[in-house]
Amino acid sequence: MIDKFRDFVSFSFREVPTSFIVGLVSAFILGTILFVVALGWKKGMKWSAGWLLVEYLFLLLYLAVFVRNTQAEWTYNLSPFWSYQAIREGRDDVLVQVVMNVLAFIPIGLLLGTFKGMKWWHVLLIGLCFSMLIELLQLVLKRGLTEIDDVVHNVVGCVMGFVVVRGCRGCLGHLRRLPESTATGSSPPASCD
């Protein structure tokens, strides 16, 4: 199973030019430096998170649509949850795709979770819209299989990333509010509200 994940990732990145990745990383580093210099450390790092989100969305769009070869016909599967039946039938390749679709969108949720005022349903809508954009481009440009399951799995990943960030923030905030005797280890906290 691990080999299938490794093959999927290497297949996804095999067509990506090194200069493209170097350009994204360079743009992120340069953008972060400019944001910090212009806006100060705290505000600059917030803008840097937004810049990283834009770059990640661009990379994801590139990998999901533009790296793929154009097909002769439109390929789509509009049957919801067909992938679960395929997984029950022993299709490990489909399981790998489902897991990778979830994992690919977790960073989006993680980054959106750092934005002040962001609610879970904002993240759900952003994940839904971006995933639908990818699927529609795949359909129109005849590059990949357009399917409802991908949208569902992408949205799940996006919301999971958001929940992780907000859960960690809640725990850290709870720990900061602990009295000094509890914070030093004399008694453990009851829970991370």
DAUR-V626057 format. One record per residue. N is the residue number from 1. RES is the residue in one letter. SS is DSSP state (H for helix, E for strand, - for the rest). OMEGA is omega in whole degrees, -180 to 180 (none if undefined). D_CENTER is the distance of its C-alpha to the mean C-alpha in Angstrom with 1 decimal. Layout:
# DAUR-V626057
[[N & RES & SS & OMEGA & D_CENTER] [N & RES & SS & OMEGA & D_CENTER]]
This chain:
# DAUR-V626057
[[1 & M & - & 179 & 22.0] [2 & I & H & 178 & 20.5] [3 & D & H & 180 & 22.1] [4 & K & H & 177 & 20.3] [5 & F & H & -180 & 16.9] [6 & R & H & 179 & 18.3] [7 & D & H & -180 & 19.8] [8 & F & H & -179 & 16.7] [9 & V & H & -179 & 14.8] [10 & S & H & 176 & 18.1] [11 & F & H & -178 & 18.7] [12 & S & H & -175 & 15.4] [13 & F & H & -174 & 16.2] [14 & R & - & -178 & 20.0] [15 & E & - & -177 & 20.4] [16 & V & - & 179 & 18.5] [17 & P & - & 178 & 21.2] [18 & T & H & -180 & 21.3] [19 & S & H & 178 & 22.3] [20 & F & H & 180 & 19.1] [21 & I & H & 179 & 17.1] [22 & V & H & 178 & 20.0] [23 & G & H & 179 & 20.0] [24 & L & H & -180 & 16.4] [25 & V & H & 179 & 17.1] [26 & S & H & 179 & 20.5] [27 & A & H & 179 & 19.3] [28 & F & H & -179 & 17.0] [29 & I & H & 179 & 19.9] [30 & L & H & 178 & 22.4] [31 & G & H & 180 & 20.5] [32 & T & H & 179 & 20.1] [33 & I & H & 180 & 23.8] [34 & L & H & 179 & 24.9] [35 & F & H & -178 & 23.1] [36 & V & H & 179 & 24.6] [37 & V & H & -176 & 28.0] [38 & A & H & -171 & 28.1] [39 & L & H & -175 & 26.7] [40 & G & - & -172 & 27.3] [41 & W & H & -172 & 25.2] [42 & K & H & -179 & 23.5] [43 & K & H & 179 & 23.0] [44 & G & H & 179 & 22.1] [45 & M & H & 176 & 19.3] [46 & K & H & 177 & 17.8] [47 & W & H & 178 & 18.1] [48 & S & H & 177 & 16.6] [49 & A & H & 177 & 13.3] [50 & G & H & 179 & 13.4] [51 & W & H & 178 & 14.3] [52 & L & H & 177 & 11.5] [53 & L & H & 179 & 9.1] [54 & V & H & 179 & 11.4] [55 & E & H & 180 & 11.6] [56 & Y & H & 177 & 8.0] [57 & L & H & 179 & 8.2] [58 & F & H & 179 & 11.6] [59 & L & H & -180 & 10.7] [60 & L & H & 177 & 8.5] [61 & L & H & 179 & 11.4] [62 & Y & H & -179 & 13.8] [63 & L & H & -175 & 12.8] [64 & A & H & -175 & 12.6] [65 & V & H & -165 & 15.7] [66 & F & H & 178 & 17.9] [67 & V & - & -175 & 18.2] [68 & R & - & 177 & 19.5] [69 & N & - & 177 & 23.2] [70 & T & - & -180 & 24.8] [71 & Q & - & -179 & 26.4] [72 & A & - & -177 & 29.8] [73 & E & - & 173 & 28.8] [74 & W & - & 177 & 26.1] [75 & T & - & -179 & 24.3] [76 & Y & E & 175 & 22.7] [77 & N & E & -177 & 22.7] [78 & L & - & 176 & 22.9] [79 & S & - & -179 & 23.9] [80 & P & - & 174 & 21.5] [81 & F & - & 176 & 20.6] [82 & W & H & -176 & 22.5] [83 & S & H & -180 & 20.1] [84 & Y & H & 175 & 21.3] [85 & Q & H & 179 & 24.9] [86 & A & H & 178 & 24.2] [87 & I & H & 177 & 22.7] [88 & R & H & 179 & 25.9] [89 & E & - & 175 & 27.9] [90 & G & - & -180 & 26.6] [91 & R & - & 180 & 24.2] [92 & D & H & 180 & 22.1] [93 & D & H & 178 & 20.5] [94 & V & H & 177 & 19.0] [95 & L & H & 179 & 17.8] [96 & V & H & 179 & 16.0] [97 & Q & H & 179 & 14.3] [98 & V & H & -179 & 13.4] [99 & V & H & -179 & 11.9] [100 & M & H & 176 & 10.0] [101 & N & H & 177 & 8.7] [102 & V & H & -177 & 7.6] [103 & L & H & -177 & 6.3] [104 & A & H & -177 & 4.5] [105 & F & H & 177 & 2.3] [106 & I & H & 178 & 3.4] [107 & P & H & 178 & 3.4] [108 & I & H & 177 & 3.7] [109 & G & H & 178 & 5.9] [110 & L & H & -179 & 7.3] [111 & L & H & 178 & 8.4] [112 & L & H & 179 & 9.6] [113 & G & - & 179 & 11.4] [114 & T & - & -178 & 13.4] [115 & F & - & -180 & 15.0] [116 & K & - & 177 & 18.4] [117 & G & - & -180 & 19.2] [118 & M & - & 178 & 15.8] [119 & K & - & -178 & 16.4] [120 & W & H & -177 & 14.4] [121 & W & H & 172 & 15.7] [122 & H & H & -180 & 14.6] [123 & V & H & 178 & 10.9] [124 & L & H & -179 & 11.9] [125 & L & H & 178 & 13.6] [126 & I & H & 177 & 11.1] [127 & G & H & 179 & 8.6] [128 & L & H & -178 & 11.8] [129 & C & H & -179 & 13.2] [130 & F & H & 178 & 10.6] [131 & S & H & 178 & 10.4] [132 & M & H & 176 & 14.2] [133 & L & H & 179 & 14.6] [134 & I & H & -177 & 13.2] [135 & E & H & 178 & 15.4] [136 & L & H & 176 & 18.3] [137 & L & H & 176 & 18.2] [138 & Q & H & -180 & 18.3] [139 & L & H & -176 & 21.2] [140 & V & H & -178 & 23.1] [141 & L & - & -180 & 22.8] [142 & K & - & -179 & 23.5] [143 & R & - & 177 & 20.6] [144 & G & - & 180 & 19.2] [145 & L & - & 176 & 19.5] [146 & T & E & -179 & 18.5] [147 & E & E & 179 & 18.1] [148 & I & H & -178 & 17.5] [149 & D & H & 178 & 16.0] [150 & D & H & 180 & 12.9] [151 & V & H & -180 & 12.4] [152 & V & H & -177 & 13.1] [153 & H & H & 177 & 10.8] [154 & N & H & -180 & 7.7] [155 & V & H & 177 & 9.1] [156 & V & H & 179 & 9.8] [157 & G & H & -180 & 6.4] [158 & C & H & -180 & 5.6] [159 & V & H & 178 & 9.2] [160 & M & H & 178 & 9.2] [161 & G & H & 178 & 7.2] [162 & F & H & -179 & 9.7] [163 & V & H & 179 & 12.5] [164 & V & H & -179 & 12.2] [165 & V & H & -179 & 12.6] [166 & R & H & 176 & 15.2] [167 & G & H & 178 & 16.9] [168 & C & H & 177 & 17.3] [169 & R & H & 179 & 18.6] [170 & G & H & 179 & 21.0] [171 & C & H & 180 & 22.3] [172 & L & H & 177 & 22.8] [173 & G & H & 178 & 24.5] [174 & H & H & -180 & 26.6] [175 & L & H & 178 & 27.6] [176 & R & H & -178 & 28.6] [177 & R & - & -179 & 30.9] [178 & L & - & 174 & 32.7] [179 & P & - & -176 & 36.3] [180 & E & H & -178 & 37.3] [181 & S & H & 179 & 38.9] [182 & T & H & -178 & 35.9] [183 & A & H & -180 & 33.5] [184 & T & - & 172 & 35.9] [185 & G & - & -179 & 35.6] [186 & S & - & 173 & 38.7] [187 & S & - & -177 & 37.0] [188 & P & - & 176 & 33.3] [189 & P & - & -178 & 31.4] [190 & A & - & -180 & 31.5] [191 & S & - & 174 & 27.9] [192 & C & - & -176 & 24.8] [193 & D & - & none & 25.2]]
